[in-house]
Amino acid sequence: MERTDITIVGAGAVGLACAAGLSGAGLEITVVERHDRFGRETSSRNSEVVHAGIYYPAGSLKASLCVEGRRALYDLCRRAGIPHRKTGKLIVAPQESDLSHIERLKERGEANGVEGLRLLSRDEVRRLEPDVTAAGALLSPETGIFDSHSFMAHLDRAAEAVFAYNCALEGLAPAEGGWLVRIRDADGESFDFLSRVVINAAGLGAEAVARMAGIDTAAAGYTLYPCKGEYFRLQARGWRRPERLVYPPPTEISLGIHTVIDLQGGMKLGPNAFYVDEIEYSVDEGHREEFFRGAREYLPRIEEEDLTPDMAGIRPKLYREGEPVRDFVIRHEADRGLPGLVDLLGIESPGLTASPAIGKLVAGMAREALR
């Protein structure tokens, strides 16, 4: 039977970052991906924002890995020539009653080590962004945008790994010396091999992988709840497009419908957030009014006909609406009697920004498991 040192399930941004983080040490690494190429799900269906690290509770993995990952991501983009731009971001207070919210966000961001945060008055907002209306705002100069496809393509090239694309994970069981892994290729043929360590970076499929490994996911708190987010393209007709990203105060389950600037000069609004039972990526044109009403709070000159459906993505959340927000799960399962299994679940925003730091953290866990 063929053997490998490490198998990574999933070739999204996080799985690729894990592969890159483990490269250079002479390890045999296999990346199993059910799609025909990397980043076909959550990693390529998002705002492509480099988050600063403002929103997340101090001491959480989301906070620490976002801040570390953001710095590493900008550095990598500069070194590797990956298109990016540090646009800055305004979290606006549409009403006076929202000012206390953005003040708390500033305190949280500073506790997380976010640099340069500054509260702006109504007049300062108007001077920076003449067509944005707000009672005040929090300016985050470290927020930006980047080309996530170029980033993942760089990791795909940099990783010293065998990539098994069009291969679905079919079985995963503890075995002497590691884990028995069964995959099925595009022709329907199954293939078994032994892996000393398995990293579950399967994103939307991570709960299924954990169950396959023998974990009671409900008891472990690993149940995933797919949460869809849609985007609408926005045309700036007769008004000035914001130069910075503009966000409302966050909700319980999302960062709110915000402006998304792309590197080609276009702009979207999104995402909204609602839980779904199936994975499909259509955009409901009936949600146009929701987007229009939400954005008009801070972009009063837009018209509903300026919006056209664009794209949708789905986030793997660990909590439902009304439940406490959950942190990332990044865990070596040795204490469950499953040594050599590293699980990653609930890697939603800011997972893309945090991916370089997640890859570094998981690489350390995997090396420790190999000892």
C-alpha positions as CSV (number, residue, x, y, z in Angstrom):
1,M,0.0,0.0,0.0
2,E,1.2,3.5,-0.8
3,R,2.1,5.8,2.0
4,T,2.3,9.5,2.5
5,D,3.3,11.7,5.5
6,I,0.5,14.2,5.4
7,T,-2.9,14.3,3.6
8,I,-4.7,17.6,3.4
9,V,-8.4,17.3,2.5
10,G,-9.5,20.4,0.7
11,A,-7.6,22.8,-1.7
12,G,-9.2,26.1,-0.7
13,A,-7.1,28.9,0.5
14,V,-6.6,27.3,3.9
15,G,-5.7,23.9,2.6
16,L,-3.2,25.4,0.2
17,A,-1.7,27.5,3.0
18,C,-1.3,24.4,5.1
19,A,0.4,22.6,2.2
20,A,2.7,25.6,1.6
21,G,3.4,25.9,5.3
22,L,4.5,22.3,5.5
23,S,6.7,22.4,2.4
24,G,10.5,22.5,2.5
25,A,10.9,19.9,5.2
26,G,11.2,16.9,3.0
27,L,7.7,15.6,3.8
28,E,5.5,13.7,1.4
29,I,2.3,15.7,1.2
30,T,-0.9,14.8,-0.7
31,V,-3.7,17.3,-1.2
32,V,-7.1,15.7,-2.0
33,E,-9.7,18.0,-3.7
34,R,-13.0,16.9,-5.1
35,H,-13.2,19.7,-7.6
36,D,-11.1,20.1,-10.8
37,R,-9.0,22.9,-9.3
38,F,-8.3,24.8,-6.2
39,G,-10.6,27.3,-4.5
40,R,-13.9,26.4,-6.1
41,E,-16.1,27.0,-3.1
42,T,-15.9,29.5,-0.2
43,S,-12.4,30.7,-1.1
44,S,-13.4,32.1,-4.5
45,R,-16.9,33.4,-3.6
46,N,-16.3,36.3,-1.2
47,S,-15.4,39.9,-1.0
48,E,-11.6,39.4,-1.5
49,V,-11.1,41.8,1.5
50,V,-8.0,41.8,3.6
51,H,-9.5,42.3,7.0
52,A,-7.7,44.3,9.7
53,G,-8.9,42.2,12.7
54,I,-11.4,44.6,14.2
55,Y,-14.5,42.6,14.8
56,Y,-13.4,39.5,16.8
57,P,-13.1,39.0,20.6
58,A,-9.7,39.6,22.0
59,G,-7.8,36.4,22.5
60,S,-9.9,34.5,19.9
61,L,-8.3,32.6,17.1
62,K,-10.2,34.8,14.7
63,A,-8.6,37.9,16.2
64,S,-5.0,36.7,16.5
65,L,-4.9,34.8,13.2
66,C,-6.5,37.6,11.3
67,V,-4.0,40.2,12.5
68,E,-1.0,37.9,11.9
69,G,-2.4,36.6,8.6
70,R,-3.1,40.1,7.3
71,R,0.5,41.2,7.9
72,A,1.8,38.0,6.3
73,L,-0.7,38.3,3.4
74,Y,0.4,41.9,2.5
75,D,4.0,40.8,2.7
76,L,3.4,37.9,0.4
77,C,1.5,40.0,-2.1
78,R,4.3,42.5,-2.3
79,R,7.0,39.8,-2.6
80,A,5.1,37.6,-5.1
81,G,3.6,40.4,-7.2
82,I,0.0,39.4,-6.3
83,P,-2.4,42.2,-7.1
84,H,-3.6,44.0,-4.1
85,R,-4.4,47.5,-2.8
86,K,-4.6,48.9,0.8
87,T,-7.8,50.8,0.2
88,G,-8.7,51.5,3.8
89,K,-12.2,51.1,5.1
90,L,-14.9,53.1,6.8
91,I,-17.3,51.4,9.3
92,V,-20.0,54.0,9.3
93,A,-22.6,55.0,11.9
94,P,-25.6,55.8,9.7
95,Q,-27.4,57.3,12.8
96,E,-26.2,59.1,15.9
97,S,-27.4,56.0,17.9
98,D,-24.8,53.9,16.0
99,L,-21.8,56.0,17.2
100,S,-21.4,54.0,20.4
101,H,-21.2,50.8,18.4
102,I,-18.3,52.0,16.3
103,E,-16.6,53.3,19.4
104,R,-16.7,49.8,20.9
105,L,-15.4,48.4,17.6
106,K,-12.4,50.7,17.9
107,E,-11.7,49.5,21.4
108,R,-11.9,45.9,20.3
109,G,-9.7,46.4,17.3
110,E,-7.0,48.2,19.3
111,A,-7.2,45.3,21.9
112,N,-6.5,43.0,19.0
113,G,-3.5,45.0,17.8
114,V,-5.0,46.6,14.8
115,E,-3.0,49.7,13.8
116,G,-4.1,53.2,12.9
117,L,-7.8,53.1,13.9
118,R,-9.4,56.5,14.0
119,L,-12.9,57.8,14.7
120,L,-14.1,60.4,12.2
121,S,-16.8,63.0,12.6
122,R,-19.6,63.6,10.1
123,D,-17.6,66.3,8.4
124,E,-14.5,64.2,8.2
125,V,-16.4,61.4,6.5
126,R,-17.8,63.9,4.0
127,R,-14.4,65.2,3.2
128,L,-13.0,61.7,2.6
129,E,-16.1,60.3,0.8
130,P,-18.4,63.1,-0.5
131,D,-21.2,60.8,-1.4
132,V,-21.2,58.8,1.8
133,T,-23.6,60.0,4.5
134,A,-22.9,59.1,8.1
135,A,-23.1,60.6,11.6
136,G,-19.5,59.4,12.0
137,A,-17.2,56.4,11.1
138,L,-14.3,54.3,12.2
139,L,-11.4,54.5,9.7
140,S,-9.3,51.4,9.3
141,P,-6.3,52.2,7.1
142,E,-5.0,48.6,7.1
143,T,-8.0,47.1,5.4
144,G,-7.6,46.3,1.7
145,I,-8.4,44.1,-1.2
146,F,-6.4,41.5,-3.1
147,D,-6.7,39.0,-6.0
148,S,-7.5,35.8,-4.2
149,H,-7.2,33.6,-7.3
150,S,-3.6,34.8,-7.9
151,F,-2.9,34.2,-4.2
152,M,-4.2,30.6,-4.3
153,A,-2.3,30.0,-7.6
154,H,0.9,31.2,-5.9
155,L,0.3,28.7,-3.0
156,D,-0.5,25.9,-5.5
157,R,2.8,26.5,-7.2
158,A,4.8,27.0,-4.0
159,A,3.5,23.9,-2.2
160,E,5.7,20.8,-2.5
161,A,2.8,18.4,-2.7
162,V,1.0,16.0,-4.9
163,F,-2.4,17.4,-5.8
164,A,-5.2,14.9,-6.4
165,Y,-7.8,17.0,-8.1
166,N,-11.2,15.5,-9.1
167,C,-10.8,13.1,-6.2
168,A,-13.4,12.8,-3.5
169,L,-12.7,11.5,0.0
170,E,-14.6,8.3,0.3
171,G,-13.2,6.8,3.5
172,L,-11.1,7.8,6.5
173,A,-10.3,5.4,9.4
174,P,-7.6,5.0,12.0
175,A,-5.0,2.4,11.1
176,E,-1.7,1.2,12.4
177,G,0.8,4.0,11.7
178,G,-1.7,6.6,10.9
179,W,-4.9,6.8,8.8
180,L,-6.3,4.7,6.0
181,V,-7.5,7.1,3.4
182,R,-9.8,6.1,0.5
183,I,-10.4,8.4,-2.4
184,R,-12.5,8.1,-5.6
185,D,-11.3,9.6,-8.8
186,A,-13.2,11.2,-11.7
187,D,-13.5,7.8,-13.4
188,G,-15.2,6.3,-10.3
189,E,-12.1,4.2,-9.4
190,S,-11.3,4.0,-5.6
191,F,-7.8,4.0,-4.2
192,D,-6.5,3.4,-0.7
193,F,-3.3,4.7,0.9
194,L,-1.9,5.2,4.4
195,S,-1.2,8.7,5.7
196,R,0.6,9.4,9.0
197,V,-1.4,12.7,9.5
198,V,-4.7,13.9,8.0
199,I,-5.6,17.6,8.0
200,N,-9.3,18.3,7.5
201,A,-9.5,21.6,5.7
202,A,-12.6,20.7,3.7
203,G,-14.5,23.9,4.4
204,L,-18.2,23.3,3.7
205,G,-17.5,19.5,3.8
206,A,-15.4,19.6,7.0
207,E,-18.2,18.2,9.2
208,A,-18.7,15.2,6.9
209,V,-14.9,14.5,7.0
210,A,-14.9,14.7,10.8
211,R,-17.9,12.3,11.0
212,M,-16.0,9.9,8.6
213,A,-13.1,9.9,11.0
214,G,-15.5,8.7,13.8
215,I,-16.3,12.0,15.6
216,D,-19.9,12.6,16.9
217,T,-20.0,16.0,15.4
218,A,-23.2,17.1,17.2
219,A,-21.7,16.2,20.6
220,A,-18.4,17.8,19.7
221,G,-20.1,21.1,18.6
222,Y,-18.9,20.6,15.0
223,T,-22.3,20.9,13.3
224,L,-22.0,23.3,10.3
225,Y,-24.8,25.6,9.2
226,P,-24.4,26.8,5.6
227,C,-25.0,30.5,5.4
228,K,-25.5,32.1,2.0
229,G,-24.4,35.5,1.0
230,E,-25.4,37.2,-2.3
231,Y,-23.8,40.2,-4.1
232,F,-25.3,42.7,-6.5
233,R,-23.2,44.8,-8.9
234,L,-23.6,48.5,-8.4
235,Q,-23.2,51.2,-11.1
236,A,-22.2,54.7,-9.9
237,R,-24.4,56.9,-12.1
238,G,-24.2,60.6,-11.3
239,W,-22.4,60.2,-8.0
240,R,-18.9,59.5,-6.9
241,R,-17.9,55.9,-6.1
242,P,-16.3,55.6,-2.6
243,E,-12.5,55.1,-2.8
244,R,-12.6,53.1,0.4
245,L,-14.6,50.1,1.4
246,V,-17.7,51.2,3.3
247,Y,-19.3,49.0,5.9
248,P,-22.3,49.4,8.2
249,P,-22.2,48.2,11.8
250,P,-22.1,44.4,11.8
251,T,-25.0,42.2,12.6
252,E,-25.0,39.0,14.6
253,I,-24.3,36.8,11.6
254,S,-22.6,39.0,9.1
255,L,-20.6,42.2,8.6
256,G,-23.5,43.8,6.9
257,I,-24.2,44.7,3.3
258,H,-21.1,46.8,2.4
259,T,-19.4,48.1,-0.7
260,V,-16.9,45.8,-2.4
261,I,-14.3,47.5,-4.6
262,D,-12.5,45.2,-7.1
263,L,-9.1,45.7,-8.6
264,Q,-10.6,46.3,-12.0
265,G,-12.4,49.4,-10.8
266,G,-15.9,47.9,-10.4
267,M,-18.0,47.8,-7.3
268,K,-20.5,45.4,-5.7
269,L,-22.8,45.4,-2.7
270,G,-22.9,42.5,-0.4
271,P,-23.2,40.1,1.1
272,N,-26.5,39.5,2.8
273,A,-26.7,36.5,5.1
274,F,-29.3,33.8,5.4
275,Y,-29.1,30.1,6.3
276,V,-29.7,27.5,3.6
277,D,-30.2,23.7,3.4
278,E,-28.5,23.2,0.0
279,I,-25.3,24.4,-1.6
280,E,-26.2,26.3,-4.7
281,Y,-25.0,29.7,-5.9
282,S,-27.9,31.5,-7.7
283,V,-28.7,35.1,-6.8
284,D,-32.4,35.9,-6.0
285,E,-33.3,39.0,-7.9
286,G,-36.1,39.5,-5.4
287,H,-33.4,40.5,-2.8
288,R,-32.5,43.7,-4.8
289,E,-34.8,45.8,-2.6
290,E,-33.1,44.5,0.6
291,F,-29.7,45.6,-0.8
292,F,-31.0,48.9,-2.0
293,R,-32.5,49.8,1.4
294,G,-29.4,48.6,3.3
295,A,-26.9,50.6,1.2
296,R,-29.1,53.7,0.9
297,E,-28.6,54.3,4.6
298,Y,-25.0,55.4,3.8
299,L,-25.1,55.9,0.0
300,P,-28.3,58.1,-0.4
301,R,-27.8,58.8,-4.1
302,I,-28.1,55.3,-5.4
303,E,-31.2,54.1,-7.2
304,E,-32.6,50.6,-7.1
305,E,-32.1,50.2,-10.9
306,D,-28.3,50.7,-10.3
307,L,-28.2,47.1,-8.9
308,T,-27.9,43.9,-10.9
309,P,-27.3,40.4,-9.6
310,D,-23.7,39.3,-9.5
311,M,-22.6,36.2,-7.5
312,A,-23.2,34.3,-4.3
313,G,-21.0,32.4,-1.8
314,I,-21.7,30.2,1.2
315,R,-20.0,30.3,4.6
316,P,-19.6,27.3,6.9
317,K,-20.9,28.6,10.2
318,L,-20.7,26.8,13.5
319,Y,-23.8,28.6,14.9
320,R,-27.3,29.5,13.9
321,E,-29.0,32.9,14.1
322,G,-29.6,33.8,17.7
323,E,-26.8,31.6,19.0
324,P,-23.5,32.9,20.4
325,V,-20.9,33.5,17.7
326,R,-18.3,30.7,17.6
327,D,-14.6,30.9,17.1
328,F,-12.6,28.8,14.5
329,V,-12.1,25.2,15.5
330,I,-8.5,24.3,14.8
331,R,-7.7,21.2,16.8
332,H,-5.5,18.1,16.9
333,E,-7.9,15.3,18.0
334,A,-5.4,13.2,19.9
335,D,-7.4,13.6,23.1
336,R,-10.4,12.0,21.4
337,G,-8.2,9.0,20.7
338,L,-7.6,10.1,17.1
339,P,-3.9,11.0,17.0
340,G,-2.8,12.5,13.7
341,L,-6.1,14.0,12.8
342,V,-6.2,17.9,12.7
343,D,-9.7,19.3,12.3
344,L,-10.5,22.8,11.0
345,L,-14.2,23.7,11.1
346,G,-16.1,27.0,10.9
347,I,-13.4,28.7,8.9
348,E,-15.6,31.6,7.7
349,S,-14.5,35.3,7.6
350,P,-11.8,36.2,8.3
351,G,-10.5,32.8,7.1
352,L,-9.2,34.1,3.8
353,T,-7.2,36.9,5.4
354,A,-6.0,34.6,8.2
355,S,-5.1,31.7,5.9
356,P,-1.3,32.3,6.0
357,A,-1.3,32.3,9.8
358,I,-3.7,29.3,9.9
359,G,-1.3,27.4,7.6
360,K,1.6,28.2,9.9
361,L,-0.4,27.1,13.0
362,V,-1.6,23.9,11.4
363,A,1.9,23.1,10.1
364,G,3.2,23.2,13.6
365,M,0.4,20.9,14.8
366,A,1.1,18.4,12.0
367,R,4.8,18.3,12.7
368,E,4.2,17.7,16.3
369,A,1.8,14.9,15.4
370,L,4.5,13.3,13.3
371,R,6.9,13.0,16.2
